Each structure stands twice: as structure tokens, then as C-alpha cells.
Amino acid sequence: MPLSADQRKQYRALGHNLKPVVTIAGKGLSDSVRDELNRALDDHELIKVKLAITDRDLRKTVIQDLLAASGAELVQEIGKIALIFRAARQPKRKLSNISH
């Protein structure tokens, strides 16, 4: 279910103070990066991903690949940072960035 404009606005505000928890470099989406991405989304739901890739078009392609691989939605992309969201099946209230 796509995020509404109000949800995107709320998640952008929540994501402002977050630090990137996953970094994707030149090797792209390896199995270990996918595992870490899924673990971070299960725990936190709303995360920042740093893309240490200089080519803008390649960066956009990698973002689309990680969204497809994780089932997450892009909330915001600024420079080399992507803010993504995926609702957890069983939210962890103490770890979630959206549950207060």
C-alpha cells in the first residue's frame, strides 16, 4: 500500500535526525547487504541508507533494486542518502523509529 502524502511528510520529519544504518558501496546489493537491510527494516521500519556511489544514474538504479529486494518504499532521496520505510509484521516498539 503506497504511502500517503501526509505519511511521507511525517516520515521525512522523523527521518531528519536518523543516521544511516546501511551503507551500499561499489559492490552494490550483495547478499550480506540485503540481509542487513532486511534486519534493519524489521527492527526500525524507517531507516536511512547511504549510497557510496558517485554516478547518479547508477545510484538511482541501486535504490530501485534495493526497494524491489526489500519490499520497502522510498520516502525521500537527497544526494547519496535514501530514506526508506517498510512496515514490520511484528513491530518492535523499543527499536522502531515510527512507534512512540
N, C-alpha and C positions, 0 to 999 in steps of 0.2 A: 504494500500500500504506500503510495508516494506521500512524501511529507507535504503538509500544507505550508503556505507562506508564513503563517503565524508560528508553526513549529520550527521552520528554518530560522526565523528571526530569533526565537528563544534559544535554539541550539547554538547559533552564532554567538550570542551573548554569553552562554555558558562556556563555549569553547575558547573564548578570548584569553582566559588565564591558563588554559591547559598547555602542557609541554608535550612535544611529540613522543609517543611511546614506541613507535615502529619507524625504522629508517630503511628505505629501499635505495640501494646504490646501483652501480653499473651492471650487476648480475641480474637485476630485475626480481621477479617473483619466484624465488627458489622455494622448495618445499618447507624449509625451516622458517622463511619469512611468512609464508602462508599460515603455518601453524601458530606463529607468534601473533599474527594479525587476528586470527580467529580467537585465540585465547584472550587477547586484549579486548576485542569486541564483546566476548561473552562476559568478561569481568566488568568493563567500564561502559559499554554501549556507545558512548560518544568519545571518539579518540582523534588525535591529530597524527598524521603520517607525514614524515619528512621524506622528500624525494631528492636524493643527492644526484640528480641527473640534470645536466646543463641544457640539453636540447629540449626546447619547449614542446615540440610535436611528440617526441618520444615520451616525455613526462605525461602528457595527456593520454597517450596510449596506455602507459603503465597504470595510470589512475583508472581507466576504464577496465583494464584487466583485473585490477585488484577489487573493484566493485563487483565485477562478474564472479570472481572466485569466492568472494566472501558473502555475497548477497546483501552488501551494505549500500547505503545511499550517500551520495555526495551532498554535503550541506554547504560547503564553501571551499574554494580553492584560491589561495593567494600565494603567488610566487611558487616556491618549492614546498609549500605546506598544504595538505588536503585535510579538511575536517570531515570525517565520515561518521555515519550513525547506522547501527543495526540493533533493533530491539532484541534483548536477551529472552530466551524461552523461560528461564527462571532467573529474574533479576536478583543481583546480589546488592542489597541496599547499602552495605558499608563500602562497596567498591564502585558502584555505579556513579557516573558523572551527571546523570539526569535525575536520579531518585534522591529526594531530600528527606 
